[in-house]
Amino acid sequence: MKSIILAGGVGTRLWPLSREYYPKQFIQLDNRSLFQQTVERAARLSAPDDIYVVTNEIHRYLVRNQIEELGLTIADDHLLAEPEGKNTLPAIAWALQRIRSVSPGATAVVFPSDHLLGESALDQIRAAEPLAKKKLVTFGIRPASPHTGYGYIRPGKRLAIGNVVDEFREKPDEKTAEDYVKKGYLWNSGIFLLSTDCFFEELKKYRPELYEAFAGDIPANYAELEPLSIDYGLLEHSKKVAVVVLEAAWSDLGTFKALYDVEQHDPEGNVGKAEFLAARNNYVHAPGKNVGLIGVHNLIVVDTVDALLICDTAQAEQVKQLVSRFNQQDLEVTKFHRKVYRPWGSYTILEDTPFYKIKRVTVKPRQKLSLQLHHHRSEHWIVVSGTAEVVLNSETRLLHQGESTFVRSGMRHRLKNPGVIPLEVIEVQLGEYLKEDDIVRFEDDYGRE
């Protein structure tokens, strides 16, 4: 069995924990991200060489870094980076096309990378493999409540394994959700089991334009493909769809209410590290800070270095609208954390003002930044630990702990870590324009423009 991991989402409902360049699937929870947990899950079903990941181009190196942290590697042609997100159907079609080119007739399980899933689900997925030879298989979850944030599936005629799908339903209002639960509908988990033969047969029948687009390796016009979910674009039309119930713990962790539900609660229903006085059913995430809540109930409090969210638990779905307001103001707080990951390592913004910015730059062993220049800023580098190899125009020299150099605006420069331990540098930027788009690259090991 092959595994496909969909890791291209840039969801906004967990802001400020998640950002566009660091979405929820990559946030570290219990020492591992949801993406890493999904990779480990896939590795229990598939050999490492049979795992494929579809992500957004801006997350390519974040995906690779998190896989390497698990002690695993992924082949370049198994990491599919979309130039532009087009929802789940094109992403799945691309991965299955790649699988079909090397393993005709293979079956693949499709995992979202941002869900919690109990281990017992894996045996049930394996058991459904024979069904996938004839049907497009989706997996349903028995509802624990009339949830309005999930899509629903109405199971029909019983099969040897699972049921025929009679109907897919979009996210309902509360009254409709209660009706669905009474009638035995299932939550749509977003997990699928698909054979390449059955999938492309149905895709050719109902989405011929998409079938033709993936006749080759990758369509040259990927950015022009119609954004389609696999449910709306294919499964709702096909007559060969079955649903199998997963008897396992599951959550899509789509909102802070979902995070609250799966965490351990104190006797008053509170979650998080804080002092609670006459306070009930609150969720607090504020690492490194002493927090106290007095006389308040049903609140979500999320504090990061550069953002603070306070909302009623019942309004958790509205965080997406809040992020839209920040985006209208073109604020980078929706795009980046203070710590930003790059293919060569990371940098953390320590202080940010209109005329100077201070960063802590960490370069992984044997990695180097691009050869570049800036038009509007100069930079002062101070080595905190490790050894730095510095290129300044035509000059190359080594800097050791405590040593520094100055990079004038307009000067070609490059920073490299030639050693075997991480290099840490404090970078002080000075200038009238300090945004990240003031970079002209001449050489880059990672294929960036």
C-alpha positions in Angstrom: 0.0 0.0 0.0 1.2 3.5 -0.9 0.6 6.6 1.3 -0.2 10.1 0.2 0.0 12.9 2.7 -1.7 16.2 1.9 0.3 19.0 3.5 -0.5 22.0 1.5 -3.1 23.8 3.7 -2.6 27.3 5.0 -5.5 27.2 7.4 -6.2 30.3 9.5 -8.5 29.2 12.3 -5.6 28.5 14.7 -4.1 31.9 14.3 -1.9 33.1 16.0 -0.3 29.7 16.5 -0.6 29.0 12.8 0.6 31.4 10.1 0.6 31.2 6.3 4.3 30.2 6.2 3.9 27.9 9.3 0.4 26.4 9.2 -1.1 24.2 11.9 0.2 20.9 10.5 3.8 22.0 11.3 3.2 23.3 14.8 5.0 21.2 17.4 2.5 19.4 19.7 3.8 16.9 22.2 7.3 17.2 20.7 6.1 16.4 17.2 4.0 18.2 14.7 0.7 16.8 13.3 2.6 16.4 10.0 5.3 14.4 11.7 2.6 12.2 13.4 1.0 11.7 10.0 4.4 10.7 8.5 4.9 8.1 11.3 1.4 6.8 10.7 2.0 6.4 7.0 5.3 4.7 7.7 3.4 2.0 9.6 1.3 1.3 6.4 3.9 1.9 3.7 7.6 1.5 3.1 9.4 4.9 3.3 9.9 4.7 -0.5 6.1 4.4 -0.9 5.2 7.7 0.9 4.4 10.7 -1.2 3.8 14.2 0.1 1.9 17.0 -1.7 2.6 20.5 -0.3 2.7 24.1 -1.2 5.9 25.4 -2.8 6.5 27.8 0.2 6.5 24.7 2.6 8.8 22.5 0.5 11.8 22.8 2.8 9.7 22.8 6.0 8.3 19.4 4.9 11.8 18.1 4.2 13.2 19.4 7.5 10.5 17.9 9.6 10.8 14.5 7.9 14.6 14.6 8.5 13.9 15.3 12.2 12.2 11.9 12.3 15.3 10.2 10.9 13.6 9.6 7.5 14.3 10.8 4.0 12.0 11.3 1.1 13.0 11.2 -2.6 12.8 14.4 -4.6 10.2 13.0 -6.9 8.0 11.9 -3.9 7.8 15.5 -2.6 5.3 17.3 -4.9 5.3 21.1 -4.3 2.3 22.8 -5.9 3.1 26.2 -7.4 -0.4 27.2 -6.2 -2.9 25.4 -4.0 -5.8 23.9 -6.0 -7.6 22.0 -3.3 -7.6 18.2 -2.8 -8.6 16.8 -6.2 -5.7 18.1 -8.3 -3.3 17.3 -5.4 -4.5 13.7 -5.2 -4.5 13.3 -9.0 -0.9 14.5 -9.2 0.3 12.1 -6.5 -1.7 9.1 -7.9 -0.3 9.9 -11.4 3.2 9.8 -10.0 2.4 6.4 -8.3 0.8 5.0 -11.4 3.9 5.8 -13.4 6.0 3.4 -11.3 3.4 1.0 -9.8 0.4 0.6 -12.2 -2.7 -0.6 -10.3 -1.4 0.3 -6.9 -3.6 1.4 -4.0 -2.9 4.5 -1.9 -4.3 5.8 1.4 -4.7 9.6 1.5 -4.1 11.3 4.8 -4.7 14.9 5.7 -1.5 16.1 7.5 -3.3 18.1 10.2 -5.6 15.5 11.9 -5.4 13.4 15.0 -6.1 9.7 14.4 -6.1 6.7 16.8 -3.7 3.9 16.0 -6.6 1.4 15.8 -7.6 3.0 12.5 -4.6 1.6 10.6 -5.7 -2.1 10.8 -9.2 -1.0 9.6 -7.6 0.9 6.6 -5.6 -2.2 5.7 -8.8 -4.3 5.9 -10.5 -2.0 3.4 -7.9 -2.5 0.7 -9.8 -5.1 -1.3 -12.8 -2.7 -1.5 -10.6 -0.1 -3.1 -10.1 -2.2 -6.2 -13.7 -1.6 -7.2 -14.7 1.5 -5.3 -13.5 4.9 -4.3 -13.3 4.5 -0.6 -13.8 7.2 1.9 -13.8 6.8 5.7 -16.4 8.1 8.1 -16.5 8.7 11.8 -19.5 8.1 14.1 -20.5 11.5 15.3 -19.8 12.3 19.0 -22.0 15.4 18.7 -24.0 17.3 16.1 -20.9 19.2 15.0 -21.4 22.1 12.5 -17.8 22.2 11.4 -17.7 18.9 9.6 -19.1 17.6 6.4 -21.4 14.5 6.6 -21.9 11.2 4.7 -25.1 9.3 4.5 -24.3 5.5 4.3 -26.6 3.4 2.1 -26.6 -0.3 1.0 -24.4 -2.6 3.1 -21.4 -4.1 1.4 -19.1 -7.0 2.4 -16.9 -4.1 3.7 -18.5 -0.8 4.4 -21.5 0.8 2.7 -22.4 2.4 -0.5 -22.4 6.2 -0.2 -25.9 7.6 -0.7 -25.1 11.3 -0.2 -22.5 13.8 0.8 -23.6 16.8 2.8 -21.7 20.1 3.4 -21.2 21.6 6.9 -24.7 22.1 8.3 -26.3 24.4 10.8 -26.9 23.1 14.3 -30.5 21.9 13.8 -29.6 20.1 10.6 -26.6 18.5 12.2 -28.8 17.2 15.0 -31.1 15.6 12.3 -28.1 14.1 10.6 -26.9 12.4 13.8 -30.3 11.0 14.5 -30.4 9.5 10.9 -27.0 7.8 11.3 -25.0 10.1 9.1 -21.2 10.0 9.6 -18.6 12.7 9.8 -16.5 13.0 6.7 -12.9 12.3 7.9 -11.1 13.4 4.7 -9.2 10.1 4.6 -9.5 8.1 1.4 -8.3 4.7 0.0 -7.9 4.8 -3.8 -6.6 2.5 -6.5 -5.0 4.2 -9.4 -7.1 2.2 -11.9 -10.5 3.0 -10.3 -9.6 6.6 -9.6 -8.5 7.5 -13.1 -11.4 5.6 -14.7 -13.8 7.8 -12.7 -11.8 10.9 -13.2 -11.9 10.4 -17.0 -15.6 10.0 -16.8 -16.5 13.0 -14.6 -13.6 15.3 -14.9 -12.1 14.7 -18.4 -10.2 18.0 -18.4 -8.4 17.1 -15.2 -7.7 13.6 -16.5 -6.1 15.0 -19.6 -4.1 17.5 -17.5 -2.4 14.6 -15.7 -1.8 12.5 -18.7 1.9 13.5 -18.4 4.1 14.0 -15.4 2.8 17.4 -14.2 0.7 19.8 -16.2 2.5 22.9 -17.4 -0.6 24.9 -16.6 -1.0 23.7 -13.0 -1.8 27.2 -11.8 -4.7 27.3 -14.3 -6.4 24.2 -13.0 -9.8 24.6 -11.4 -9.6 24.4 -7.6 -11.7 21.4 -6.7 -12.1 19.2 -3.6 -12.2 15.5 -4.2 -15.7 15.4 -2.6 -17.3 18.0 -4.8 -15.2 17.4 -7.9 -15.5 13.6 -8.1 -17.0 11.6 -5.3 -20.4 13.4 -5.4 -20.7 12.4 -9.1 -19.3 8.9 -9.1 -21.5 5.8 -8.7 -18.6 3.8 -7.3 -18.1 5.4 -3.9 -18.1 3.4 -0.6 -17.7 4.5 3.0 -16.1 2.5 5.8 -16.5 3.5 9.4 -13.3 4.1 11.4 -13.8 3.0 15.0 -11.0 5.2 16.2 -10.3 8.5 18.0 -10.3 11.3 15.4 -10.3 15.1 15.2 -9.4 17.5 12.5 -8.2 20.0 15.1 -9.7 22.8 13.0 -10.4 25.3 15.7 -9.2 26.1 19.3 -12.5 24.5 20.5 -11.3 21.2 18.9 -7.9 21.6 20.6 -9.7 22.3 23.9 -11.8 19.1 23.5 -8.8 16.8 23.1 -6.6 18.3 25.9 -6.6 17.2 29.5 -9.0 19.4 31.7 -8.7 20.4 35.3 -11.7 19.8 37.6 -13.2 23.1 36.5 -12.9 22.3 32.8 -9.8 24.5 32.2 -7.0 23.7 29.9 -3.5 25.2 29.9 -0.8 26.4 32.3 -2.3 29.3 34.3 -3.8 30.1 37.7 -7.6 29.9 37.5 -9.7 31.6 40.2 -13.5 31.1 39.9 -12.9 30.5 36.2 -14.3 27.6 34.2 -14.0 25.9 30.8 -11.1 28.1 29.6 -8.3 27.3 27.1 -4.9 29.1 27.7 -1.8 28.8 25.6 0.9 31.3 26.6 4.3 29.6 26.9 6.9 31.3 29.0 4.4 33.7 30.7 2.6 33.6 34.1 -1.1 33.8 33.4 -4.0 34.3 35.7 -7.7 34.2 34.9 -10.3 35.4 37.5 -14.1 35.0 37.2 -14.2 34.4 33.5 -15.6 31.3 31.6 -15.5 29.8 28.2 -12.6 31.9 26.9 -9.8 31.1 24.5 -6.6 32.9 25.4 -3.6 32.4 23.0 -0.5 34.6 23.5 2.6 34.5 21.2 5.5 36.9 21.0 3.8 39.1 18.5 0.1 38.5 18.8 -2.7 37.9 21.3 -6.1 36.3 20.7 -9.0 36.4 23.2 -12.3 35.0 22.2 -15.4 33.2 23.4 -15.1 29.4 22.8 -18.4 29.5 21.0 -16.9 32.0 18.5 -13.8 29.9 17.7 -14.9 29.5 14.0 -14.7 33.3 13.6 -10.9 33.4 13.9 -10.8 33.0 10.1 -12.7 36.3 9.7 -10.3 38.0 12.1 -7.3 36.9 10.1 -9.0 38.3 6.9 -9.2 41.7 8.6 -5.5 41.6 9.4 -4.8 40.6 5.8 -6.7 43.6 4.5 -4.2 45.7 6.4 -1.3 43.8 4.8 0.1 42.8 8.3 2.8 40.2 8.3 1.5 38.8 11.6 -0.7 36.5 9.6 2.1 35.2 7.4 5.1 34.7 9.7 6.0 34.0 13.3 9.0 35.8 14.8 10.9 32.6 14.1 10.9 31.9 10.3 12.2 28.7 8.8 14.4 28.6 5.7 15.9 25.7 3.8 19.3 26.5 5.4 18.0 26.9 8.9 16.0 29.7 10.6 16.0 33.2 11.9 14.2 34.8 14.9 13.3 38.5 15.0 14.4 39.8 18.4 13.5 43.4 17.8 11.8 45.2 14.9 11.7 49.0 14.4 11.2 51.2 11.3 15.0 51.8 11.0 16.7 48.8 12.5 16.0 45.1 13.0 17.8 42.5 15.2 17.7 38.8 14.3 19.2 35.6 15.6 20.2 33.6 12.5 20.8 29.8 12.9 22.5 28.0 10.0 22.5 24.2 9.9 25.8 22.4 9.5 27.2 22.4 5.9 24.5 24.8 4.7 24.7 28.3 3.3 22.5 31.2 2.4 22.2 32.5 -1.1 24.8 34.9 -2.6 22.8 38.1 -2.5 22.8 41.9 -1.9 20.4 44.4 -0.5 19.7 47.9 -1.9 18.3 49.5 1.2 20.0 48.0 4.2 23.4 47.2 5.7 24.0 44.3 8.1 26.3 43.8 11.0 27.0 40.1 11.8 28.3 38.9 15.2 29.1 35.2 15.6 27.6 33.8 18.8 28.6 30.1 18.4 30.1 28.0 15.6 32.2 29.1 12.7 31.1 31.3 9.9 32.4 31.4 6.4 31.7 34.9 5.0 31.8 36.1 1.4 32.0 39.9 0.9 32.3 40.7 -2.8 35.4 38.8 -3.9 36.8 38.2 -0.3 36.2 35.0 1.7 37.2 34.7 5.4 36.3 32.7 8.5 34.8 34.3 11.6 34.8 32.6 15.0 32.9 33.1 18.2 32.8 36.8 19.3 34.1 38.0 15.9 32.1 40.2 13.6 31.9 41.8 10.2 29.9 44.6 8.4 28.0 44.2 5.2 27.3 47.5 3.4 24.2 48.0 1.2 24.9 47.0 -2.4 27.7 44.5 -1.4 27.4 40.9 -2.6 27.6 38.7 0.5 27.0 35.1 1.6 27.0 33.3 5.0 27.9 29.7 5.3 28.3 27.2 8.1 31.4 25.0 7.2 31.3 23.2 10.5 29.5 20.2 12.1 27.5 22.2 14.8 24.9 24.8 14.2 26.1 28.4 13.5 24.4 31.2 15.4 24.8 34.8 14.3 23.3 38.0 15.6 22.4 40.1 12.7 21.7 43.8 13.1 20.0 45.4 10.0 20.1 49.2 9.5 18.3 51.1 6.8 15.2 52.8 5.6 13.5 49.7 4.2 14.0 46.4 6.1 11.4 44.0 4.5 12.4 40.5 3.2 11.8 41.4 -0.4 14.9 43.6 -0.5 17.0 40.6 -1.7 18.7 40.2 -5.0 19.9 36.6 -5.4 22.8 35.6 -7.6 23.3 32.0 -6.6 21.2 29.7 -4.5 21.6 26.0 -3.5 17.8 25.6 -3.1 16.5 26.8 -6.5 14.9 29.9 -5.1 14.5 32.8 -7.6 
